[in-house]
């Protein structure tokens, strides 16, 4: 069984490279992705975001990882830092992401991701109470 860090590296590379074929293999069939604005994408659309929505990353990294493994499931909380565009508009440079991983067929797979803006970072809303 691949370890979680190896899986996260493979997944990050697939996202950075816009590789829908690799993502298709890394996601569970019932995968759901929740974006920072609350939209929900099933696997079929998630893997096509690069072609369908013009998503393109220049950079894509995960850091500040906190991983909790519970048997055949793992919860990973991370800071996702990226530069890129979607539909010609810049993507948020930093989001907090919670990834739910499960073991299927002896390998880790991504069952879901939920992203939230990190207030005060480029592309995110301002910090609450911050002067305008």
C-alpha positions, -999 to 999 in steps of 0.1 A, spaced: 0 0 0 14 34 -10 19 58 19 -1 90 23 28 113 14 35 94 -18 -2 96 -27 -3 134 -20 28 139 -42 12 120 -71 -21 139 -67 -4 173 -65 16 164 -97 -16 155 -115 -33 187 -105 -3 209 -114 0 192 -148 -37 193 -156 -36 155 -160 -73 144 -159 -63 108 -168 -40 105 -137 -67 122 -116 -93 97 -128 -71 69 -114 -64 87 -81 -100 96 -72 -128 72 -59 -157 68 -82 -180 87 -58 -155 115 -53 -169 150 -44 -149 182 -45 -161 213 -27 -145 246 -38 -138 277 -17 -171 293 -30 -191 262 -20 -196 247 -54 -197 209 -55 -181 189 -84 -184 152 -89 -155 132 -102 -167 133 -138 -164 171 -138 -134 174 -115 -112 155 -139 -124 177 -168 -119 211 -151 -88 217 -172 -105 214 -205 -141 224 -195 -133 254 -174 -98 264 -187 -81 256 -154 -43 258 -157 -18 259 -129 17 274 -131 24 261 -95 5 238 -72 19 228 -38 7 214 -5 23 223 28 14 227 65 2 191 63 -16 175 93 -23 138 86 -45 116 107 -48 79 97 -77 59 110 -73 23 96 -82 25 59 -91 62 60 -70 93 64 -79 129 69 -53 154 56 -55 191 64 -32 212 43 -25 246 29 -28 244 -9 -7 272 -26 -12 276 -63 -8 301 -91 -30 297 -121 -61 307 -139 -96 293 -145 -117 308 -173 -90 335 -177 -93 346 -140 -67 340 -113 -73 312 -89 -70 320 -52 -33 317 -43 -39 299 -10 -67 278 4 -71 255 34 -80 220 21 -92 190 39 -87 158 19 -104 125 27 -84 95 16 -95 59 16 -78 26 7 -92 9 -23 -76 -21 -39 -45 -17 -17 -39 20 -27 -49 53 -13 -75 72 -33 -90 106 -28 -127 104 -18 -133 141 -12 -118 175 -8 -132 206 8 -115 240 3 -118 272 22 -103 306 15 -76 317 38 -87 353 47 -62 380 38 -43 360 11 -44 370 -26 -77 362 -42 -95 357 -9 -119 379 10 -103 403 35 -98 394 71 -130 401 91 -130 435 106 -100 446 86 -100 483 75 -110 487 38 
